[in-house]
Amino acid sequence: MTMIASEQWLENQSFVLSSLQKNSRLPLLVCPKAPESVLYLDAIRRLAEEQLLDVGGVLFRGFDVLGQEQFQAFARSFGHELMSYEFGSTPRSVVTKGVYTTTEYPAHQVIPQHNEQSYTLNWPMKIWFHCVEAAQQGGETPISDSREVYRRMDPAIRQRFIEKKLMYVRNYGGGLDLPWQQTFNTESKQEVERFCSVQNIGFEWKADGDLRTRQICQGVSKHPKSGDMVWFNQAHLFHISNLAAATRETLLSIVAMEDLPRNVYYGDGSAIEESILDEVRGVLDECTVMFPWQSGDVLMLDNMLVAHGRSTFKGPRKVIVAMAEPNK
């Protein structure tokens, strides 16, 4: 991979910028004009700095990025060390330092729209997805503008989420969810307790030795640079209503409500109405845009301005991810 910083590359406008979707600015498609796919990383970084706060997501296509090492260098070129995946809520595998597989859920499952780690108080501001191998069918990474979601949300729902906030409750292990050792990347209970104390996460060790955590987080947020208000939570994902009715019934026959692998309440501990979460899901669906992956694509998102998900797929699919620039 060639890394060249070229002011002339910018001056000659050697990128082609266009909208990939007819009725949406998301994502901004950036392709090289030159027939050779050379990575001018400094120029790409400058372009992203100019465009990302406005549009929220940039799709780089036709550049010389294919594979974990090239992708790692590409993501790091934006000036921040890549983050480790701590306090994760889904199974992933390390590909190389700072690069992970996307969520390892079965191909027939849809992953709803969400902003990465918006169920915490410490999230990445930037996230990159790299398509190493596109699926034979499906497998898109749908995205949605979190500013638009906020604007379209019923004002009464917005206000309720602002005032009450959200409390995420997680029970680890037990054969039903990730063990705490995997979630916190340690075998030490003391390390877990230190992490939770720093991150304002309430914790308790249950009689069986497993862990329960509670954390009160935002329902909406304000982008620190653009000043935009964004819908920023994962209530619709964590809530038990996200499960199919049969799965929910089976799960509640095994464990009590307080022992569910994950659930979410208002910040005062009261139940969130399922009808409200149905409305939230409806707005997210309205704002979702989707495009087919091409091998070599890199999608860069401002994680507060744009949410992402995953479609079902058939055939082999390999999309890897990197995150950077913690909000705190």
N, C-alpha and C positions, 0 to 999 in steps of 0.2 A: 504494500500500500504506500503510495506516494503522498507525503504531507508537504504542501507548498502554501505559504502565505503570500497572496498576490493582491496588491491594491489594484493592479491593472485589470485583474479578473472582475473586480467589482465595477470599475470604471467602464469597462466594455459591456456591462450588463450581460454577462455570459451565462446567467441563469434564465430559465423560462419559468415565470410564475403564472399560475392559472388556478381557477377554481375547479375542483374535481367534481363537485355537485352543482346541479343547475340551480337549486333553490337554497343553497347553503354556502357560506364562506368556508365551512369546515369540510375537509382539511384544505389548507393552502398547499397546492402541489408545486414542488420545486424540482426542476430537471435541468441538467447541464445542456447548454447549446452545443458544446464541442462534441464531436463523435466519440472521442476517447473519454472514458469514465474516470477522470482523475479527481482525487479528493483535494480540493483547495480548502483546508479545514478552517483557516483563519477567515476566509471570505464567507464560508458557510456560517460560522459563528456570528459574524457581523450581521448577516442577513436574518438569522434567527432572532437576534437581539432586537432588530428593527420590526419584525413581523409578529413575534410570538405573543406579546402582550395585547396586540390588536385582535388577531384571529384566534389565538389559543392553541392551535395545532398545525403543524407543518409536516407534510409527507415528502420525504426526499426519495426520489426515484431515478434510477439510471446512473447512480454513482457507484464507485468501486467499494461497496460494502457487502460482503457475503461471508458470514462465519463469525465465531465468537471473538476472535482476536481483533479483527477489523472493527467489529461493532464496539468492543470495549474502548478501543482507541478513539473511535468516532464520538462516543458519549463523553469520554473524558476531555475531549478537545474543547468542550464548552466551559471549562474552567473550574469545575468542582470535582472533588474526589467522589467516587461512586459509593453509595450507601449500602450497608448490609441490611438484610431483610430481618429486622428484629420486631418482636411482638406481632408477627404475621398471623393472619386468620385463615390462610389456605395453604395446602401443601405445595411446596416448590422444591427444586433441587438447584444446588450451586453448579453453574456451568464453568465459570472462572471468576476471579476476584471481582466482585461488584456486578456480576452478570448472573441472572437466574432464569430458570424456565418460567414460563407463565403458569398460572394456576393449573395444577394437574388434576382437573376434574374430568370425568369420562366424556367422550366426544358427543354423547347424546344430550348432555346437559347445557343449558343456556346459563351464562354468567351475566346477571343484570348489570345495568349501568351503575358505576360507582367511581368516586374519586379515591385514589389509592390512600389507604390508611386514614381515611376521614373519620374512622371510629376511634381515633386517638387524638392527643393534643400535639403530637409531633409527627409531621408528615413530610414527604419529599415535595419540593416545589416543581421539580422537573422529572419527567419519566419518558423513557424511550422504549419503543418496541421494534424489534428487527425480525423480519420474516426471512428465515433461512430456507424454509420449504413451505410453499403454499399448499393447502389441502386440495384434494381433488374436487371436493364440493363443500361449500360453506367455509366455516372457520374464520369468518371476518372478525375484526375487532371494531365493533360499532362504537361511535363516540357521540357525545352531546355537549352542547354549550351550557355550562353551569350557570352562567348569567341569564341565559334565556329561560332555563328551568326556574330560576328564582323569580323572574318577571312573570312567568305564566302561572306560578303557583297561587292558589287561592290565598288572598291576603290574610284570612283568618287562620289558615294552616301555618303560613309563614310566621305570624305573630305568636302562635302557640309554641312553635319550635324555638323561636327566639327567647321567649320568656321562660319556658320550662326547661329547655335544653334536653339532653338525652343521657340516659344511663345504660351503658352496655354491660351485660353480665355474661361472663364466660366460665364454663366448667371444662377443664382440660382432661384429656385421657378417658379412661373408662371404656375404651374401645369405640367411642362415639365421635371423638374429635381428636385434634392434634394433641399429643402429650405435651405437658408443660416444658419438658426438656427440649423438644423440637421448636416450640414457639419462642423460647427465650435463649436458645442456642447454648445451653449450659446444663450440667448435671447437679449444680449447686443450688440448694434452696436459698442460701444466703445471698447468692448473686441475684436470684429472682427477686428477693425482698428488697435488695438495694435498688434494682431497676425500677420496681414498682414505686418505691418511695420517691425517687427522683422524678418519675413521670406522673405523680399524683394518681396512682392506681391503687385502689383499695384491694387488699388480698386476704385470704384466709386459707389455711391448710385444713382440709376436711379429715374426718376420722380415717378414711381409707388411704390417706397420704396424697390424694390428688388436690389440685389447686382450684380455687374459685376467685375470680377477680371482678371488680366493679370499677367503672370509670365514667365520670360525668364529662360530656363533651358538647361541642357546639352543634346546633342544628343548621345554622347558616354561618357564613363568615365574610369578612371583607378582605379583598386581595391587598396585600401590603404595598404593592407598587402601583397598580392601576386604580385602586380605590373602588373597584366594582364589588357589589354584593353578589355572593354566589350561594347556591344551594349546596351544602357541604356536609353530608352525613351518610351513614349506611343503615338507617333505621329500617328501610324496606328490605334490606338484605338480611339483617340480623334477626328481625322479628320472626316468630314462629309461623306467621301467616305466609312467609316466603316458601314454606314447604308444601308439597302436595298434600291434600287432605288425608290420603291413606298413610303417608309417611308420618304426618303429624300425629295421627291417631295411634300408630304403632309406637312412636317415640314416647308419647305420654302414658302409654301402658307400661313402659319400662322404667321411666324416671319421673319424678315429680317436676312441676313447673320450674321450681328454683334450681333444679339440677340439669336443666336442658343444656346441651353443649354451648348454645349461645342464644341470647334473647336480648331485647332492648325495651326499655321503659322510658317514660318521661323522667327528667332529672330528679323529681321528687319521689320516684318509685311507683307512681301510678301507671296503669296500663294505657298503652297507645291504642286508640280505636282502629280496628282493622279497616273500617270504611275510609279513614283518613289515609292510611297507607295505600289503599287501592287508588285513591286520587293521586297520590304521589307517583305511583307506578305509571298511571295514565299520562301524567305530564312528562315523565322521563321518556316514555314511548313516543310521545308526540315530537320530542326534540331530538330523537336519535337519527343519526345519519350513518350509512354503511357503504363500504367500498370493498371490492375484492383485492386481496393481497397479491402482490407479485414478488417472486423471490428476489431478495436484495433490497426490498423496501425498508426504510427506517421512518417510523412515525414518532415525532417529538411533540409532547404535550406539556403545556403548563397544567400541572395537576390540580390546581385550584379552579382554573377557568374551564377545563374540559374533563368530563367523566368518560369512562371507557367500560367495555364489557367483552363478551365473547359469544359468538354464534355456535350452533351445533355444526359438526363437520363429519366428513367421511374421508377415509384414506389418511396417509401419514401427514402430519402437520408439525412444523417446528417454528415456533415464535419465541424469542428470548427477550428479556427485559432488563433494563438498568434504571436506577433512580439516583438522584443527586439533589443537593442544596436543601438541607433540612430547614423547615420554616422557623426553627428556633436555634 
